[in-house]
Amino acid sequence: MAVNRSDLTLAVEAASAAAVLALGHFHARSDWWEKSPGNPVGIADLEVDALLKAALLGARPDDGWLSEETADTADRLSLRRVWVVDPIDGTRDFVQGRTGWAVSVALVEDNAVTVAALAAPARQQLFVAARGQGATCNGLPLRVADLPSLQGVRLPMDAANLSAPFWPSPWPGETVEKPNSLALRMAKLASAEADAWLEGRTIAEWDVAASALILTEAGGVVTDRHGAPLAFNKPLPVFHGIAAANAALHGEVLARLDHALKLFAARRAKAE
């Protein structure tokens, strides 16, 4: 299916405007509170969310809406087209003055992402992708690294986790920077700054919608914990585990994620 380029233009313009607004709050004193323990939200999130909603639905009033900072409704489930956004992905880095946050905008059509814009203004980065048209960062084409095996693999994770006991064996590589934004962690794979990323916790659709398309258009592979392609605009908009890498590594990364998740499940069952 050919992507309507005006949708791409709309996504890029909205994400760019939202990034300027968010950057105005960065390092500024503003109100913050916790939606849940360890899950901060602030005035910046809400203002960026309002800007994105006005820009995107103002131009596409018949589309649906799914955002971290907007109360979800079932209305979106009957629609083919839904905008999936995270106004500030990586809020903890934002609050603490670190650069690992981004504005994430994705258009989902028939459960698949067709357009993506990921703006990280504190890093002066704008990632853009459209299905079948490739991915870019600041206008330059992106391509995943061609590492053929796990030897030397680079992962955006804490160094202590390389040899954690829940893996079948230590990772034979090294860690790279781990931004708080999950979208930026995946974008590091698209820009060949990392080779693999995996997450066993529950992940919201808005955390990875834009970056999933950016990665796949850069030649990468991203799936759920069962190896299935990511499907969006589900009634419960979450994933229980994600594995991402280039095509050569994805199977091994997925197997390691499966090993860890089964180990955790066995421990929970034993504890009960």
C-alpha positions as a Python dict, from the first residue, in 0.01 Angstrom:
ca = {
    (1, 'M'): (0, 0, 0),
    (2, 'A'): (143, 337, -100),
    (3, 'V'): (182, 583, 185),
    (4, 'N'): (14, 919, 146),
    (5, 'R'): (314, 1150, 173),
    (6, 'S'): (98, 1420, 323),
    (7, 'D'): (57, 1193, 625),
    (8, 'L'): (434, 1179, 656),
    (9, 'T'): (462, 1556, 624),
    (10, 'L'): (193, 1599, 889),
    (11, 'A'): (369, 1362, 1129),
    (12, 'V'): (706, 1532, 1084),
    (13, 'E'): (564, 1882, 1123),
    (14, 'A'): (366, 1785, 1435),
    (15, 'A'): (660, 1604, 1596),
    (16, 'S'): (894, 1893, 1517),
    (17, 'A'): (658, 2154, 1664),
    (18, 'A'): (605, 1937, 1972),
    (19, 'A'): (980, 1898, 2011),
    (20, 'V'): (1025, 2276, 2018),
    (21, 'L'): (756, 2305, 2285),
    (22, 'A'): (909, 2025, 2493),
    (23, 'L'): (1257, 2173, 2461),
    (24, 'G'): (1122, 2497, 2604),
    (25, 'H'): (1034, 2308, 2923),
    (26, 'F'): (1365, 2118, 2935),
    (27, 'H'): (1580, 2237, 3227),
    (28, 'A'): (1298, 2472, 3327),
    (29, 'R'): (1125, 2457, 3662),
    (30, 'S'): (778, 2316, 3612),
    (31, 'D'): (531, 2101, 3798),
    (32, 'W'): (591, 1724, 3811),
    (33, 'W'): (406, 1446, 3988),
    (34, 'E'): (388, 1068, 3972),
    (35, 'K'): (108, 885, 3792),
    (36, 'S'): (240, 575, 3965),
    (37, 'P'): (562, 501, 4157),
    (38, 'G'): (858, 580, 3933),
    (39, 'N'): (634, 704, 3651),
    (40, 'P'): (660, 1085, 3638),
    (41, 'V'): (440, 1320, 3437),
    (42, 'G'): (436, 1696, 3419),
    (43, 'I'): (298, 2006, 3255),
    (44, 'A'): (534, 1953, 2962),
    (45, 'D'): (383, 1610, 2885),
    (46, 'L'): (30, 1749, 2890),
    (47, 'E'): (106, 2054, 2679),
    (48, 'V'): (291, 1847, 2419),
    (49, 'D'): (7, 1596, 2412),
    (50, 'A'): (-246, 1875, 2351),
    (51, 'L'): (-34, 2021, 2070),
    (52, 'L'): (2, 1685, 1897),
    (53, 'K'): (-368, 1607, 1925),
    (54, 'A'): (-469, 1946, 1788),
    (55, 'A'): (-222, 1921, 1497),
    (56, 'L'): (-289, 1560, 1399),
    (57, 'L'): (-662, 1526, 1459),
    (58, 'G'): (-718, 1882, 1346),
    (59, 'A'): (-586, 1777, 1005),
    (60, 'R'): (-732, 1424, 1018),
    (61, 'P'): (-1054, 1451, 1223),
    (62, 'D'): (-1175, 1103, 1127),
    (63, 'D'): (-865, 928, 1262),
    (64, 'G'): (-837, 763, 1603),
    (65, 'W'): (-609, 856, 1891),
    (66, 'L'): (-394, 662, 2136),
    (67, 'S'): (-156, 853, 2362),
    (68, 'E'): (16, 791, 2692),
    (69, 'E'): (-125, 1116, 2827),
    (70, 'T'): (-485, 1092, 2701),
    (71, 'A'): (-752, 872, 2860),
    (72, 'D'): (-803, 577, 2627),
    (73, 'T'): (-1144, 493, 2481),
    (74, 'A'): (-1273, 205, 2273),
    (75, 'D'): (-1362, 437, 1985),
    (76, 'R'): (-1024, 381, 1818),
    (77, 'L'): (-1085, 7, 1781),
    (78, 'S'): (-1343, 58, 1507),
    (79, 'L'): (-1113, 282, 1302),
    (80, 'R'): (-860, 180, 1035),
    (81, 'R'): (-632, 477, 1103),
    (82, 'V'): (-508, 569, 1449),
    (83, 'W'): (-235, 809, 1561),
    (84, 'V'): (-22, 651, 1835),
    (85, 'V'): (190, 904, 2021),
    (86, 'D'): (409, 944, 2325),
    (87, 'P'): (440, 1318, 2397),
    (88, 'I'): (765, 1275, 2592),
    (89, 'D'): (907, 924, 2582),
    (90, 'G'): (1177, 899, 2847),
    (91, 'T'): (1025, 1143, 3096),
    (92, 'R'): (1268, 1044, 3371),
    (93, 'D'): (1564, 1160, 3160),
    (94, 'F'): (1370, 1477, 3076),
    (95, 'V'): (1304, 1553, 3443),
    (96, 'Q'): (1664, 1483, 3542),
    (97, 'G'): (1812, 1702, 3269),
    (98, 'R'): (1946, 1419, 3054),
    (99, 'T'): (1903, 1407, 2677),
    (100, 'G'): (1755, 1056, 2644),
    (101, 'W'): (1397, 1161, 2567),
    (102, 'A'): (1197, 1208, 2249),
    (103, 'V'): (861, 1298, 2099),
    (104, 'S'): (717, 992, 1926),
    (105, 'V'): (449, 1008, 1654),
    (106, 'A'): (322, 713, 1450),
    (107, 'L'): (30, 652, 1217),
    (108, 'V'): (-118, 303, 1242),
    (109, 'E'): (-330, 172, 958),
    (110, 'D'): (-494, -170, 982),
    (111, 'N'): (-277, -254, 1286),
    (112, 'A'): (55, -171, 1116),
    (113, 'V'): (262, 145, 1142),
    (114, 'T'): (288, 327, 809),
    (115, 'V'): (440, 663, 908),
    (116, 'A'): (676, 755, 1192),
    (117, 'A'): (851, 1063, 1326),
    (118, 'L'): (1073, 1054, 1633),
    (119, 'A'): (1217, 1388, 1744),
    (120, 'A'): (1494, 1408, 2003),
    (121, 'P'): (1560, 1782, 2013),
    (122, 'A'): (1808, 1774, 2302),
    (123, 'R'): (2021, 1551, 2075),
    (124, 'Q'): (1937, 1745, 1760),
    (125, 'Q'): (1798, 1431, 1598),
    (126, 'L'): (1489, 1377, 1388),
    (127, 'F'): (1419, 1018, 1281),
    (128, 'V'): (1163, 971, 1002),
    (129, 'A'): (1024, 664, 826),
    (130, 'A'): (744, 566, 592),
    (131, 'R'): (655, 207, 509),
    (132, 'G'): (839, 92, 199),
    (133, 'Q'): (1030, 421, 170),
    (134, 'G'): (1320, 372, 413),
    (135, 'A'): (1423, 559, 725),
    (136, 'T'): (1640, 864, 784),
    (137, 'C'): (1795, 1065, 1066),
    (138, 'N'): (1833, 1434, 991),
    (139, 'G'): (1778, 1348, 627),
    (140, 'L'): (2051, 1085, 603),
    (141, 'P'): (1956, 723, 524),
    (142, 'L'): (1970, 473, 810),
    (143, 'R'): (2092, 114, 791),
    (144, 'V'): (2140, -137, 1071),
    (145, 'A'): (2486, -275, 1141),
    (146, 'D'): (2564, -606, 969),
    (147, 'L'): (2710, -791, 1267),
    (148, 'P'): (2685, -1161, 1168),
    (149, 'S'): (2690, -1318, 1515),
    (150, 'L'): (2651, -1223, 1879),
    (151, 'Q'): (3028, -1196, 1922),
    (152, 'G'): (3094, -829, 1985),
    (153, 'V'): (2726, -741, 2013),
    (154, 'R'): (2646, -391, 2143),
    (155, 'L'): (2340, -353, 2364),
    (156, 'P'): (2178, -45, 2523),
    (157, 'M'): (2154, -195, 2869),
    (158, 'D'): (2319, -168, 3211),
    (159, 'A'): (2665, -327, 3217),
    (160, 'A'): (2573, -551, 3512),
    (161, 'N'): (2305, -717, 3302),
    (162, 'L'): (2550, -854, 3047),
    (163, 'S'): (2631, -1145, 3277),
    (164, 'A'): (2306, -1161, 3473),
    (165, 'P'): (2207, -1515, 3577),
    (166, 'F'): (1881, -1514, 3384),
    (167, 'W'): (2059, -1539, 3046),
    (168, 'P'): (2162, -1882, 2915),
    (169, 'S'): (2520, -1745, 2904),
    (170, 'P'): (2678, -1400, 2936),
    (171, 'W'): (2639, -1171, 2637),
    (172, 'P'): (2966, -1183, 2437),
    (173, 'G'): (2978, -810, 2378),
    (174, 'E'): (2950, -472, 2542),
    (175, 'T'): (2698, -215, 2652),
    (176, 'V'): (2635, 123, 2494),
    (177, 'E'): (2443, 424, 2620),
    (178, 'K'): (2092, 340, 2742),
    (179, 'P'): (1858, 640, 2707),
    (180, 'N'): (1547, 631, 2921),
    (181, 'S'): (1339, 653, 2603),
    (182, 'L'): (1266, 303, 2474),
    (183, 'A'): (1211, 453, 2131),
    (184, 'L'): (1562, 597, 2128),
    (185, 'R'): (1709, 265, 2238),
    (186, 'M'): (1556, 103, 1931),
    (187, 'A'): (1658, 396, 1713),
    (188, 'K'): (2019, 329, 1815),
    (189, 'L'): (1990, -2, 1631),
    (190, 'A'): (1851, 172, 1322),
    (191, 'S'): (2148, 412, 1320),
    (192, 'A'): (2400, 128, 1372),
    (193, 'E'): (2501, 253, 1718),
    (194, 'A'): (2382, -74, 1875),
    (195, 'D'): (2315, -424, 1748),
    (196, 'A'): (2034, -565, 1962),
    (197, 'W'): (1771, -461, 2213),
    (198, 'L'): (1530, -672, 2414),
    (199, 'E'): (1281, -602, 2688),
    (200, 'G'): (1085, -854, 2892),
    (201, 'R'): (861, -613, 3078),
    (202, 'T'): (523, -492, 2959),
    (203, 'I'): (569, -220, 2699),
    (204, 'A'): (299, 18, 2578),
    (205, 'E'): (230, 55, 2207),
    (206, 'W'): (314, 426, 2217),
    (207, 'D'): (664, 347, 2349),
    (208, 'V'): (769, 166, 2032),
    (209, 'A'): (524, 241, 1749),
    (210, 'A'): (740, 501, 1572),
    (211, 'S'): (1075, 335, 1643),
    (212, 'A'): (954, -7, 1526),
    (213, 'L'): (891, 129, 1177),
    (214, 'I'): (1216, 327, 1181),
    (215, 'L'): (1408, 11, 1268),
    (216, 'T'): (1238, -216, 1015),
    (217, 'E'): (1279, 43, 738),
    (218, 'A'): (1649, 53, 828),
    (219, 'G'): (1668, -322, 767),
    (220, 'G'): (1615, -447, 1120),
    (221, 'V'): (1372, -699, 1267),
    (222, 'V'): (1149, -639, 1568),
    (223, 'T'): (894, -884, 1707),
    (224, 'D'): (707, -970, 2021),
    (225, 'R'): (838, -1238, 2257),
    (226, 'H'): (685, -1511, 2037),
    (227, 'G'): (855, -1391, 1720),
    (228, 'A'): (538, -1239, 1573),
    (229, 'P'): (538, -897, 1405),
    (230, 'L'): (418, -617, 1630),
    (231, 'A'): (46, -545, 1586),
    (232, 'F'): (-88, -208, 1700),
    (233, 'N'): (-421, -59, 1802),
    (234, 'K'): (-514, -363, 2009),
    (235, 'P'): (-785, -349, 2280),
    (236, 'L'): (-508, -375, 2542),
    (237, 'P'): (-232, -170, 2377),
    (238, 'V'): (73, -342, 2523),
    (239, 'F'): (339, -599, 2440),
    (240, 'H'): (471, -854, 2686),
    (241, 'G'): (828, -869, 2564),
    (242, 'I'): (1007, -738, 2254),
    (243, 'A'): (1320, -849, 2068),
    (244, 'A'): (1496, -632, 1811),
    (245, 'A'): (1814, -682, 1606),
    (246, 'N'): (1934, -724, 1251),
    (247, 'A'): (1809, -1029, 1062),
    (248, 'A'): (2121, -1234, 1140),
    (249, 'L'): (2097, -1184, 1516),
    (250, 'H'): (1725, -1168, 1579),
    (251, 'G'): (1671, -1542, 1628),
    (252, 'E'): (1942, -1566, 1893),
    (253, 'V'): (1821, -1251, 2068),
    (254, 'L'): (1466, -1386, 2072),
    (255, 'A'): (1586, -1719, 2213),
    (256, 'R'): (1768, -1540, 2494),
    (257, 'L'): (1458, -1336, 2575),
    (258, 'D'): (1248, -1653, 2580),
    (259, 'H'): (1497, -1823, 2814),
    (260, 'A'): (1490, -1532, 3058),
    (261, 'L'): (1112, -1495, 3057),
    (262, 'K'): (1057, -1869, 3113),
    (263, 'L'): (1303, -1859, 3402),
    (264, 'F'): (1117, -1567, 3562),
    (265, 'A'): (785, -1744, 3511),
    (266, 'A'): (919, -2061, 3679),
    (267, 'R'): (1044, -1859, 3975),
    (268, 'R'): (705, -1688, 4014),
    (269, 'A'): (524, -2021, 3998),
    (270, 'K'): (756, -2166, 4261),
    (271, 'A'): (703, -1866, 4488),
    (272, 'E'): (327, -1909, 4466),
}
